[in-house]
Amino acid sequence: MMRFLLLYARSRQIPAALAAAVALMAVVALLGRNHAAASAAFAVAGGAALLGFGLGGPDDRLENTAARRWAPRRAAHLAAIAFVTAAVVLVCTKAPAGLVVRDAAGFAGLAALAARLLGGRLAWAPPVAAGAAAVVLPALPEPFVIALLTWPAQPAGNGPAAATAAIFAVLGGALYAARGARDRD
């Protein structure tokens, strides 16, 4: 089992992505301490984007022919992305835990959804776009469109933000776990 994990991590470029993601999240979170919600959202988005790059393997069709079931492994990979991003940002920022955990689950699901729809190489784009929107736009509860666009920076108890993150987490997680990343061809 340990050999499988090492080979899986190397094939997905996880060690390099993990080092870059931890450094990025720590720097963004520490620099944005005065704007905890927005900086935490962007730090989680950056971490999910870097770690989400590994959601697609070097040969997607080869994975689909494997004798082993990939769904539990893919689900564990997404859970690890959410856990690592939440843990690093919680250590480096004063943002509320509920906000960080919600964003970590939502961004991991968004990266998974992007990997399934756009391919593993573009899984980073939607989390970065959503994180940038959360930083640039004010996190206002009204109008509803702005509240949805800025879901990562909304307060921890915000219902539409929690629903948006849950939809991304469940839909992206289910699609990615069942089907994997989109083939490159």
N, C-alpha and C positions, 0 to 999 in steps of 0.2 A: 504494500500500500504506500509506503514512504517513497519508494522508487517512482510509482505512478505520480504522486504529488509533485515530486521534483521535476519529472519530465513534463508534466502539465504546466507547471509554473514557467519553466524555461521556454516551452513552445509558445506560450502566450506573452512572453516578455514581461512577466509579472515582477521579477526582482528590480529591474530598472524602472518600471512604471511605479512601483511602490515607493522607491526612494525619491523619485521626482514628485510624486503626489504628496508624500509626507512633508517634504521641504516646501512645496508650494502652499499647502494648506496652513502650515505653521507660519510662514511669512505673511500670507494674506490675513490670517486671523490676528496675528500680533500687530500688524500695521493698522488694522481697522478696529482697534479696541474701543474707540470712541463711538463707532457706529456698529455695535455688536451684531444686530440682526442682519444688516446688509452684508457686512464682511463675513459673517459666519455662512450666510447663504452662498456667497461667491466662493468661499474656501471649500465648502462641500461640493459645489458644482465643479470646481477645478479638480478636486480629488476624484470625483466620479468620472469626469471626462478622461483623466489620465489613466485611471484604472479600467475604465470602460473600453479603452482601446484593445485590451486583451480579451474581450468577449468573443472576438472572431479568431479562429485558429488559422494556421497556415494553409490548410486544405479542408474547407468546410464539407465537401462531398465525402472525403475520407472519414470524417467523424460520423456522418450519417450511415455509413456501412459498418461501423464497429459493432462487435458482438456485445459490448457493454452498454448498459443504459446510460445515456448522457443526461437525462432530465434531472436526476438528483445532483449530479456534479455541477450542472449549470446553475441550479438553484442555490447550491452551496457557494458557488463563485459570486453570485449576486449578493447573498447574505454577507459574505466576507467584505465585499466592496462597501456595503452600507455600514457594517460594523467598524471597519477601519476609518472611513471618513468621519463617522460620528465620534469615534474615540479621539482622534487627533484634534478635531475642532473643539471638542469639549475640554480637552486639556489646555488648549491655547487661547481660548476666548471666554468671555463672561456671558455669552449668549445663553438663553434658557435651554435646558436640556430637551424640553418638548419640541422646541423649534428645530434644534439640530438633528434630533432623531427623525422628526417628520421630514426634514429636507434630505437627510441621508437616504431614507427609504424611497422618497419620491425621485431623487436624482439617480439612484441606482436603477429604479424601474424605467426612468426616462432613457437612460443609456442603454438598457436592455431592449426597450422598444425601438430605439434607433438602430441598434445592432441587427434586429430582426428585419426592420423595414428598409434600412439604408446600407447595411453591411457593417462588419466590425471596424473597418477603417474609418467610418464616419460616425461611430457611436459617440464620439466626443462633442459633436456639433450642437445637438439640442440642449445638453446640460450647460454648455458654455453660453448659448443664446439665452436660456432661461435665467441663468445666474447673472448675466449682464443686464437683462431687463429688470431684475430685482434690484440691482445696484443703481441703475440710471433713473428708473421711474420711481416716484414716491409711492410708498406702500400705503395707499389709501384704501379704506374699506368700500368706498363708492367712487366712481361707478363700478359696476360689477366686472366689466371687462378689464379694468386696471387691477382690480383685486385678483382676478385670475392670472393676469400676466405677471404680477408680483407675488405670487403665492409663496415663494421661498422666503421673502422678507416680511411677510405678514406676522402678526403676533402669534404666539404659541397656541392660543385657544381659538384661533380663527377657523370657523367651520368650512368656508369655501376652500381655504388653503389646505386644510386637512383632507378634504374630499379630493382635491386635485392631486395631492401627493399620494393618496391611497389608490386612486385610479391609475396613476402612472406605475406605482409599485405592483399592483395586482395584475394589471393588463400587460405591462412590460415583462414582469417576472414570469407570468404564465406563458406568454408567447415565446419568450426566449428559452425557457426551460423545456418547452415541448418541441420547438423547432430549431433552436440555435440561431446563429447569425445567418443573414442572407448570403447566399452564394455570390461570389464575385463576378460570375459570368452573366 
